[in-house]
Amino acid sequence: NKSLSVTKQVVANSQGYIPTADDSFTFVLEKKLSDDHYEPVKDAGYSIQVGSSTKTDSTDDKGQLTIKRNETARFELLYPGETYRVTEIESDGYAIKQGTPDQQEGILKENLSFIFENVQGLVKVSCDSKGGVPTPVTQTLNYGGKASEPLQEPVKDGYTFAGWYTDDNTFKLKYSFNTSVTKDIILYAKWTAKEYTVTFESNGGSKVDSQKVKYEEKDT
């Protein structure tokens, strides 16, 4: 029998990060019916060689299969002469290696071998000081890495810095620098207006109580 194999190769990114063996990747196996029409191949059995043992599984009702990095899924019960297509579903944190496809197809006349390559993605954490200075530099991290809290807090005339937040409207979501970063994010500086005491000298007139007002707020 002719076989169709799907191999997942994952390489380190430019920072040398090597993905863990537990990272999984999903593909869709389809059979071509006409020029622009494909249907998922459901319940298609495949085997994966893991060391000296072999594990078996089958595609789901959407034609999907899942394999880990550097594994090969081998289908041996497909129909010779038919055209099959395999498409990789985008995985968080991974980018298709430049110059390689995320979809491959071929006619099962001889053994088909589809190899998909990815590199571990990078994520960015940038800061918006909201008028304060300085603005911390953008951090580029491996997917799942943790950002470092800026060593220098920004300053702003009339305001006290109150931390970094992920929302710049309500400022209810304070950011924890112990969080694993899985997408590009922007952190916003929260500012609390300083409070000042305004006193009044009546010069012999009736006493006027002092007032506390915030920066750029008018006294009453």
SVG drawing of the C-alpha trace seen along z (x, -y; Angstrom):
<svg xmlns="http://www.w3.org/2000/svg" viewBox="-17 -93 37 95">
<polyline fill="none" stroke="black" stroke-width="0.4" points="0.0,0.0 1.0,-3.6 1.3,-5.7 1.0,-9.4 3.0,-10.8 2.8,-14.2 6.0,-15.3 6.2,-18.2 9.7,-19.8 10.1,-22.7 13.3,-24.7 14.6,-27.2 14.1,-30.9 16.7,-33.6 17.2,-33.7 18.0,-30.0 14.8,-28.9 14.1,-25.2 10.4,-24.3 9.4,-21.7 8.5,-18.1 4.9,-18.7 4.1,-21.3 1.4,-20.0 0.3,-20.9 -3.0,-20.3 -3.5,-19.5 -6.5,-18.8 -6.4,-15.9 -8.7,-16.4 -9.4,-14.5 -9.9,-16.4 -13.3,-15.9 -13.1,-18.5 -11.0,-21.5 -12.0,-23.6 -13.8,-21.2 -12.2,-19.2 -13.8,-17.1 -12.3,-16.2 -11.1,-12.6 -12.8,-11.4 -11.8,-8.5 -8.6,-7.9 -6.3,-5.7 -2.6,-6.7 0.4,-5.6 3.2,-7.5 6.5,-5.9 7.6,-7.0 11.0,-5.5 10.6,-1.7 6.8,-1.8 4.0,-2.7 0.9,-4.6 -2.2,-4.8 -5.0,-7.3 -7.5,-8.5 -8.7,-11.8 -11.8,-13.4 -15.0,-14.3 -13.3,-17.5 -10.4,-15.5 -8.1,-16.8 -5.0,-15.1 -2.6,-16.3 1.1,-15.5 4.0,-16.8 7.2,-18.3 9.4,-16.1 6.7,-13.4 5.5,-11.8 1.9,-10.6 1.7,-7.8 -1.5,-6.9 -1.5,-3.6 -5.1,-2.9 -5.9,-5.8 -7.0,-5.3 -4.2,-5.2 -4.7,-7.6 -6.6,-10.1 -5.4,-13.6 -5.0,-14.5 -4.3,-17.8 -2.9,-18.5 -3.3,-22.0 -1.7,-23.1 -3.9,-25.0 -2.1,-28.0 -0.6,-27.4 -0.1,-30.0 3.4,-31.2 4.6,-29.6 5.4,-31.0 5.6,-29.1 9.3,-29.1 9.8,-31.5 9.8,-29.9 7.8,-26.8 4.1,-26.2 1.3,-25.7 -0.6,-23.6 0.6,-20.7 -1.1,-18.3 -0.3,-15.4 -1.6,-12.4 -1.2,-9.1 0.7,-7.3 3.8,-6.9 4.4,-7.4 3.7,-11.0 5.7,-12.8 4.6,-16.2 7.0,-18.1 5.9,-21.2 8.5,-23.5 7.9,-26.1 10.0,-28.4 9.1,-29.4 7.4,-32.7 8.4,-35.9 6.1,-38.3 6.6,-41.9 5.7,-43.9 5.7,-47.6 4.8,-50.4 2.8,-53.6 3.8,-56.1 0.8,-58.3 2.7,-61.5 5.3,-60.4 9.1,-60.0 11.0,-57.9 9.1,-55.4 10.6,-51.9 12.1,-50.1 10.0,-47.4 10.9,-43.9 11.0,-41.0 10.4,-37.6 10.1,-34.0 6.5,-32.9 5.5,-32.1 8.3,-34.2 7.9,-36.7 8.6,-40.5 10.9,-42.2 9.5,-45.1 11.1,-48.4 13.8,-49.4 13.0,-53.1 9.5,-54.3 8.4,-57.2 7.6,-60.6 5.1,-63.2 4.6,-66.7 1.7,-66.8 1.2,-63.1 2.3,-60.0 3.0,-56.8 0.6,-54.1 1.7,-51.1 1.4,-49.4 -2.0,-48.3 -3.3,-46.4 -6.3,-48.7 -6.1,-52.4 -9.7,-53.3 -10.7,-51.9 -7.3,-51.0 -8.7,-48.1 -6.4,-45.4 -3.0,-45.8 -0.3,-43.8 1.6,-41.1 5.2,-40.7 5.0,-37.0 2.6,-36.4 3.6,-34.3 3.3,-36.4 1.6,-34.6 0.8,-37.6 1.9,-41.2 0.7,-43.5 0.8,-47.1 1.1,-48.2 -0.2,-51.6 1.0,-53.8 -1.6,-54.8 -1.2,-58.2 -2.8,-59.6 -3.1,-63.4 -1.2,-64.9 -3.2,-66.7 -2.4,-70.2 -3.7,-72.3 -4.9,-75.8 -5.1,-78.2 -6.7,-81.6 -5.5,-84.8 -8.5,-86.9 -6.5,-90.0 -8.9,-90.6 -12.0,-89.3 -14.0,-86.2 -12.1,-82.9 -12.1,-80.8 -11.4,-77.1 -8.5,-75.6 -9.2,-73.4 -7.5,-70.3 -7.4,-70.3 -5.8,-67.9 -3.3,-68.9 -4.9,-71.1 -8.2,-71.1 -9.7,-74.5 -10.4,-75.4 -13.9,-76.4"/>
</svg>
